[in-house]
Amino acid sequence: MPKNKKFKISYLEGKTVYLRPFLKRDLTPRYMKWVNNYEKNSFMEAGKFPLNEIDLKKYYELNHKSHNSFLFAISNKKDQHVGNALISNIDWVNRRCNYGRLIGESKKMLRGAGTESLKLLQEFVFNRLNLNLMWTSVCTKNYPSMKSNLKANMKIGGKLDEFFYRNNKYYQVTFFYMTKSDYLQNKK
């Protein structure tokens, strides 16, 4: 195969997006623009501090070497990297993990990509890793993520006031979770 020719590396396939391993080649200026977009990420963990190329390489290396996390690139059907998905803090004894997603491209262009990528993460966590629980926290002001979690059948586990600080204010977060039995019930 010629060196310049890209080939599709699909790991989990959905209708409009697929997950593949996040590669070094994904550390592009475009990706750096996504994670440094303060306005778009204002209610996410990403974007708290500006990141440079060295920071992103460290992030890649940390997740690439870890046995307790999996970093995926979210790609559309045109093989374009449009976001990231992360399974992290895997507790192999208690069989649980955290998850997160970042859709870097326009939401209108990728309607439903966040929900579909979360459903692919659910399949990975419960069917491939055989974990029993996945969870995340979302700033309640992050309306797209709140909506996406609910559409993917995640349950609300609780809320904490004044947990997230941004723009001189404290905000509430909502904890979402799903167990393997919930996942299997939703598949029926």
Sequence and secondary structure as in RCSB ss.txt:
>XXXX:A:sequence
MPKNKKFKISYLEGKTVYLRPFLKRDLTPRYMKWVNNYEKNSFMEAGKFPLNEIDLKKYYELNHKSHNSFLFAIS
NKKDQHVGNALISNIDWVNRRCNYGRLIGESKKMLRGAGTESLKLLQEFVFNRLNLNLMWTSVCTKNYPSMKSNL
KANMKIGGKLDEFFYRNNKYYQVTFFYMTKSDYLQNKK
>XXXX:A:secstr
  TT      SEE SSEEEEE  GGG  HHHHHHHT TTTTTTSSTTSS   HHHHHHHHHHHHH SS EEEEEE
ETTS EEEEEEEEEEETTTTEEEEEEEE S TTTTTTHHHHHHHHHHHIIIIIS  SEEEEEEETT HHHHHHHH
HTT EEEEEEEEEEEETTEEEEEEEEEEEHHHHHHHH 
